């Protein structure tokens, strides 16, 4: 029998391996043993090594990652990638359903229901059935080219199955990490002495945005596709038909999908999915509900970047039971004493929680939290762990009430309560905890922006006596820093360079970095705009301070008191003598692009957030932290959240980063 030619054998191997990949990673129904699969893969790799001219881009061998990129190239989506609005209960979804019924003049609407995956949105482009490009969602219009990284995902086919495939197919989906894979990956990291990831979503997003695709290949990423963008040579009458076809051509589609009739049908699917939430092999945070019919969708259209035909029906904030092991206090940079509950670790809302703030003594007493208590813990806004309430039925009588300290646990100085009794503060002028907090604040991105100066390093500098005031930062050398634990010469040099760069700063950043009581970023800007130099600010009377916008009697008194303190004045003068040169604010452009406008920034921008804020203010605008009816523009970067949703609800004009950059020019 004639020997099979290398090109023919390679084609056979690629077809077989692609089939087994789909059976294993997509359908969870392997047909061969791992040893058999490995044998086929080894044969493929050997043949390709002998005949490199026969290697094709869609070969399974290309999933291991390639060259390291210097940066991600930008990709403009042919069709805008929309983002979904949210509803949080049955009444809100009923309002959505009523709007759809009214717009379509229907008694009952047919919907498709799918789990809302907690991952990273992407778009894939196939030409004549072959995967040619993949990109992140970005701002919906422009994303980043992550083609090489997407190729490493095992359940993503590099060629589609079947005949008469579209000349062009854009398909959207979610990259995620399955719960079991995430736990296994973290266990391996810990065994190697490396730091574990916080949650599956963040690790999936970070893995897909690695410049080294070999690093991405080492992460257990998965993908589900759920929508079609531009397609040439194929039409669909319904969304469910679309999903079934995607599955037919070999693309991974979530098997948990259903058609639902009207409000009652959707609520049935919602309750079933909520009940199954923790039994699913991946994390979700709600149910995506879409109008099923293509014609109906076209009639409904979209508002800005949100479709009128789809909504995310979010699940309630996740709560878990946890036991309080002890209650301790933390001391902040202003001396504020904050009680914190140390918990037996519990997985809540996608992360392991072992601490929860109790805010202040009044809040601690109101909730009556004691050491040994069982409590309900949730992540407020799905971010900050908080104790919701005590499960008093589980009390045994062995729980201990917390006695608030009368002396600082760090420096033993007396603790003094403020007049309203809510906040207690350490009175020690040289408390190490306060100094470490001041160093952290001084180095933050919106203050002096000293990259690499984090919490642990600040604490180490204080504990070793290396830094006794923030001025001491500017005397640090590579040699002195190298003496700290886990601080190598390269890291030390990078930090020294960052400290040196921080000398060139703006007056507003410098004022904010000082940590003056009551002075946030907005007030620091107002003071910089008004006084334009440190000397007149330091010498200002309470009356002249009150002439500054938004500075009232109490704030004026606090600022004046700060500069009346001889130690504070000496520190500021020493910083200036050390070479810190805060530049006065640039003049606001008359008739600038944003003159008289209020702008909110949300999501991740390619430019630093602080720079974007300064660019807006330089053009006469005001940057706010929250969306309201008074907001004129919302600048929406990648992964924009609740602010974007609220802006859409209020009809605020939304700018993509590209549109924002164009206005700046």
N, C-alpha and C positions, 0 to 999 in steps of 0.2 A: 504494500500500500504506500502510495506517495506521501512523503512528509508534508505536513501542513506548513505553508509559508508563514514567516514571522508576522507579516502584516495581518494575515487572516487570523492567526492564533491570538494576536493582540486584540483584534476586534471581538473575538469570542470571549476572551478574558474580561474585557471591559464591560461587555453586555452582561456576563454572569455576575461580576462583582457589583454592578449597578443594581441588578435584580436583588441580590442578597442584602445589599445595603438598605434597600427599601423594605424588604421583609423584616429586617432586624430593627432598624431605627425608626421607621414610620409605622409599620403594621404590627410591630412587636410579635412577629410570627416567624422566627428563623427556621430555615429549611435545611441548613447544614451546621455542622459543629464549628466551633472557633478554630480548631486545628485545620479543618478543610478550607475554611475561608482564608486562613493565614497561608496555606499552601498555594492557593490561587493568587493571592496578592504577591507572594514571593516570586512566583513564576512570572507575573507581570513585570515586577521591578527588574528581574534579571534580564528579561527580553528587551525592556526599554533601555537598560544600561548597554546592552549589546547593539541596539539599533536606536540611538537617540534621535535620529531623523524621523522616527515613527511615533514619537511622543506627541500626543494631542492635548489641547487645553482641557478637554472634558475627561481625561483619564483619571481614575481613582488615585493614581500616584500623586496628583497635583494637590491633594488635600493636606499635605504635610506643611505647607507654607513655603514662601519663597524669600526674595530679597527684602531687606529692611528699607522702608520708605523714609524719606526725610519729612514729608508732610502729606496730608490727605488733599487730593485735588477736589475742587468744587464741582458739583453736578447739578444742572438745572433740570428739574422734573418736567417732562412733557405735559403732564396734567397735574395740577396742584394736589398735594397730599393733604386731605382735610383732617381736622381734629374734631373730636366729638364734644358736645355739651353734656352736662351731667344732670341727673335727677337722683334724689336720695330717698324717696318714699313713694308709696302707691299714689298719693294725691298729686305729687309732682308729675309722675308718669302719666296719670289720667289727663292732666292738662296738656301734655305733649300729644297724647292720643287724640284728644279733642281737636287740637290744632290741625293735625294731619287729616282727620275725618272731614273737618270743615273745608280744608283746602281741596280735598279730592272729591267732596260731595258723596261720601260713602258712609254707610251705617256701621260697617265693620271692616277693619283694615287687616290684611294678612301680613304678618311680620316673620322675619327669621331671628332666632335667638342663638347667640354664641357666647361662650365665656369671655370675659374681658381679661386678656392675658396681661400679666405684669412683667413686661419686658421692654425691648427697644424696637420702635417701628422702623421698618426698612422697605426699600423697593428693589425688585429684581427685574432685569430686562433680558428677555429671550428673543433671539433672532433666528427664525426658521428652526425653533426647537432647541437652540443651543444657548446656554447662559453666557452672556457677554459683559454684563455690568450690574453692580449692586451698590446702593447708596443708602445713607441714613435719611430720615425724614427731614432733618434740619428745621428750617422755619416753614416748611410746607412747600416752598418754591425752590429753594436751593439746599442741597444736602452735601454730604461728603462721600467720596468714592471709596468704598470698603470692599471692592470686588474680591481682592485676594484673600481677605479675611473670611468673607462669606463662603468662598470655595472650600474652606476647611470644615464646614459644618456637615457632619456625616449624613444627616437625613435630608439634605438638599441635593436633588439630582442636578447634574451639570448638563444633561440633555433630557428632553421630554420624550415621552413614549407616544406611539401612534403615528398615523399618517395625516396628511393635509393640515399640518400645524400652522398657526398664524405666522405671517412674515415677521410681525412684531407683536410682542406680548409684554406688557408691564403688569407686574403682579405685586401686591403689597402684603406685608405680614409682620410678624413679631418674632424677634430673636429672644430666646429665654434659656434658662437652665432648669432642668427638672429637679425637684426637691431631693430625690435620692442621689442624683449626680452631684448636687451642691454639697450635701453632707459628706459624700465620699471625697470630693475634692478638698474640702476643708480639713478632713481627717488626715489626708496625705500631706497637706501643707504643715499641719501641726507636728506630724511625725518628722518632718524635715527641719523643724525648728523655725518655720516661717510663720508670718502673721496670717490668720484666717480672714476670709471675706466676711463682710457684715451681713449681706442678704443676696439672694439670687439675682434680683433685678440689677443692682449696682454692679455685681460681678459680671453679668452678661453684657451690660453697656460698656464697662471698662475693657472687657475682653475683645469686643468687636472693634474698639477704637485703638487697638494696639498698632503701632507702626511696624512692628515685627510680626508678620503673619504666622511665624513658627510659634510665637507665644500664644496667639489665638488658637492655633491648632491643638495646643496642649490643654485647652479648656473645653469642658463638655457642653458645648453650645447645641441647642436644638432650634428648630424653626417651624412655625405654622403659618400658612398663607390664608388670607381671609378676604381679599378684595382684588379687583382687576382695575387697572388704569386704562391707558390707551391700548387698544387691540386692533390689529388689522387682519381681516379675513375671517372674523368670527363674531357672532352676535348672541345675546342671551335675553330671554324673556323674563327671567327671575334671578334673584340672588342665589337661591338654593340650587338652581340649574348651574349657575356659575361655579359654585363650590364643588358640586358633583363632577363637573368637567375638569376642574383643576386636579381633583383627586384621580380622575381617569387617566390624565396624561402624566401621572407620577409625582405630582407635587404634594407635599405633606399638608393636609388640611385637618383641623381639629374634628375628630369624630363626634364630639359632643356638640351637636347643632340640631335645631328643630324648627319647624314651622309652627307659628302660634296664631290663633285667630283672636284678634281684638285684645282688650284689656284683660279679660279673664284668662285667656290663653297665655299671655305674657306673665301674669302673676303666678300662674301655675309653674311655668318654667323657672321663674325667679326663685320661688320658694324651694323647688327641687334642687336647683344649683346651690343655693345657700346651704341647704342641708348636707349636700355632698362636698362642700368646699374643702374640707380637710382630708377628704378621701381621694382627691384628685392628685395626680403625680406632678403637678406644677402649681404655682401660686396664681391666684386670680383676685381681683378686687371688685368684681361686679359682673353684670350681664350686658352685652351689647345687643341692642334691639334695632333692627333695620327694616324698613319697608321692603317687602320681598319683590314686588313687581318693578321691572325696569321702566315701563311707561310711567307708572306712578311716581317713581323717583325723579324722572326727568321733569314731570309737571311740578313737583315740589321745589326742585332746585336747591340753592344754598344761600346762606347769609355770610358774607365775608369768607372765612375759612371753615365755616361750620355747615354741614348738610342739614337741611330741614327734614330729611328722611331717616335720620338715625340719631340715637341717643345712648349714652352710657348710664345704665341703671346701677348706681354704686351700692355696694354693701355697707351696712353700718360699720363704724370704727370697731376694730377687733379688740375684744377685752379677754383677759385671761386671769385666772386665779394665781396668786403668788403669796408667799409667806415673807413677812418682814423679819429679817434676822437681827438687825439692830438699826437704831437711828443715830446718825452722827451729824456734825455740822461742818459746813465749808465756809471759809473766810475769803471774801472777794477783795478786789483792789480798793474799793471804798471802805472796806472793813465790815461790810454787811455780813451778818451771820445767817446762813441759810441752812435749815434742817433738811437732811437727805435720808431717805430710807434705803438701806442696803437690803436687797431681796435675794432669795434663793433664785438663781437664774431661771428665766422662763421665756419661751419664744412667743413674742407678741408682734403682730403686724409685720412679719417678715424679718425681725431681728431678735437677737437674744438680749433681754433686758435684765440688768442686775441692780440698777439704781433708779430711783424715782424722786423727783424734787417734791418737797412739801411746802415750798415757797417761803413761809415765815411762821412764827410761833402761833399767830392767830389762826392761820389755815390748819396747822397741825392740831390745835385744840378743837377747831370746828369739826374736823373729820374724826377726831379722837383716835388717831393712829398710835398704836403701841408696839413695842418690840415683841415679836411672837405672833402678832395678828396675821390672819389670813385676809387678803384684800383683793379687790378687783383692780387690775392694772390695764391701762390702755395707752396708746401713743396718741397724744393730743394732736389733732390734725395729721395723724399718722406719722408724727415726727418725734415729739417730746414725750417721754414716758411720764405718766402721772397716775396717782392713786385716785380712783373714782370714789370708792367707799370701802369701809371695813365690813367684813362678813361676821357680824357679831354672833351669829348662831354657832360659829366655830370656836368661840372663845372657851378656854379651859380654866381661866382664873390665874394662869401662870404668866400672862402678858404683863409687861412692865411699862408704866407711863414714862415718858421722856421728861427729864428735868433739864430745862434750858440753862446753859452755862451763864454764870455771872462773870467769868473771866475767859478771855480768848484762849481756846485750846492750843493755839500755836505759840503765842508770846506771853500768855498769862496776864496781859493788861486787862483792866476792867472793861466790861461790856456795858454800853449805855444804850437805852431804848430811846427812839425818837418820840416826839410828843404824842403822836397818834398811837404809839405802842405797837405798830405793825412791824417795824424793822429795828433790829438791835445791831449795834456796830462795835467793833473792836476799837478802843481809843488809843491803842499803841501807835506811836509815830513811826516806829522802826520794826513793825511786825513783818516777819519774812513772807507770810502769806499775802499780805497787802502788796509788798514789793514785787513778788512773783506775778501777781495780777496786774500790777502797773506795767511791768515789762511786757506781758502778753498784749495788753491793750496798746501800748506804745508801738509795738511791732506789727499790728494788724494791717491788712491791705488798705483799709480806708484811712489809716493814720500814717505812720512812717513807712509802711510797706516793706518790712525787712523779711525777705523770703528765707525760710528755714529756721526762724526763731519761734519754735512751738512751745506748748505747755511744759513738756518734760524738760526741755533744755532750759527754760526760764527757771524752773524749780531747782535744777541742778546748779545753775549759776549762783542762785541765792544760797542754797545749802552749803556750797563750798566756799562762800564768801568772795567769789570771783567778782561779783557785781553787787555794789551796795546802794547805788541809785541808778536811774536810767542813764545818767551821764557816763557811768562806767562802761557802757556798751562801746563807747567810742575810743576806749583805751585797750580794747581786746586785740590780741594778736593771734596769729596761727599757732604760735608756740604755746600760749596759755590755754587756748581752747582745746588743743590736742590732748591736754591732760584730763579732759572729761571722759567719762565712760562712754563708749561707742561713738566717739568723735574722732574720726581719722583726719589725716592732714588735708585731704581733698575737701572733705565736708567743712573743716575749719576755715579753709581758704575761701570757699564759697560764701560762708557766713560773714567773714570779714569783708569780703567784696560787697555783699548786700548791705552791710552796715555803712560802708563808705558811700555807696550809691544813695542811701537814704538822706545824706546830708543835703542833697539838692532836692528840695521839696517845696510845697506851696504853704502859704501862711495858714490857710484853712486846715490843712492836714496837720500842721504842727500844733495849732491850737487844740484840735480834737485829740491829738496824741497825748497831750499833757494830762488828760483825765480830770479836767476841772469839773467839780460837782455841778450837775444840772446841764452841762454843755454836751449836746450831741452833735451829730454831723451838721444839721441844719443851722444850729446856733453858732457853731464854729465858722460856718460860711458867712453868716450875718455879721459876726464880729470882725472877720477878716475884711469883708467889704466895707465896713464902717470905719475901722481904725487903720487898716492897710499897713500896719507895722506893730511889732510887739511892744515897743516902748510906750506909745500912747495908750495901748490896751492895759499894760501893767500899771500905769499911773492914773487910769480912769477912776472917777468918783462914781458912787452908786447912781447919782442923778444922770451923769453922762452915759452910763451903761444902759439905763432905762430908755435912753433915746434910740437905742438900737432896736430894730424890728423884732418883735416877739420876746423881748427881754422885759419881764415884769419885775416888781419889787423884790420878790424872794430870790429869783435867779440873779438879779443885779447884786443883791447882798452876798450870794454864794460866790459869784465871780470876784467881787471886790475882796471878799475874805480870803480867797485863795491867794491873790497877789499881795495881800497884806502880810501873809505868813513869810517870814524871812527865809525859811528853808526852801519854800517854793520859788521865791524870787532868785535865790542863789542858784537853784537847779536850772532855771530857764537861762540865766546869764551864762552858766557853765556850758550848757548845750550850745549856745550861740558861739561861745569862745572856742568850743571843740570843732567848729567848722560847719555847724548846721546853718543853712542859709534859706530860711523860708521866704519865698518870693511872694510879693503882693499879688492880689488877683488881677487878671487881665480885665481891661475895660469891656463892658458888655456892649456888643455890637448894636448900634442904633438901628431899629427896624429889622432885627435879626429874625431868622426863620421861626423861632419859637417865642418871640416876644409876646408876653402876656399869657402864654399857654402853660397849662399844667400837664406834665408828662409822667407816666408810670412806666418803669422798666421791669420786665419779668422774663424768666427763662435764662438760658445761657447764651451770651453773645460772644463773637470772636474777639471783640475788643474788650478790655477790662471794664467792668461795670462802673468803676469810679471815673474812668476816662469818658465813658458815654454820658455820665451825669454832668461832668464838667463841660463837655461840648454843648450840651443842651443849655446849661446856665450861661455859657459864654454868648449864646445866641438869644438871650433874654428870657429863657424859659425857667420854670420851676419844676423840680423833680419831687414827686410825692411817693410815699411808700404804699399807698392804698388806692384802690379804684373807687371813684364816687361819681355822682352826676356832674361834678365840677371838672372831672378829668377830660382833657382835650384829646390826648393821644395815649395809646398803649404801645410801647415798643416790645414786640414779642419775639424772644429768641427761642432756641431749641429747648424742648421739654418744658414749654410754658404750662403753668398749672391753673389754679383757681382764679387768679387775677384775670387771666384771659377769658375764662368762662363768664366772670362778672362783667367784664368790659363788653362782651357780646350781648349780654342781657340788657345792659344800659345803653347800647348803641354807640359806644365810644369808638372813635376811629382807630383802627388797629394798623400798625406799621410793621412789616417784616424788617429784619435787619438790613436787607438790601435796600428797601425803601427809605429806611432811616439814614443809611449811609449816603444815599442819593441826596437827601435833604441837607445833610451836613455839607455836601460839596457845593 
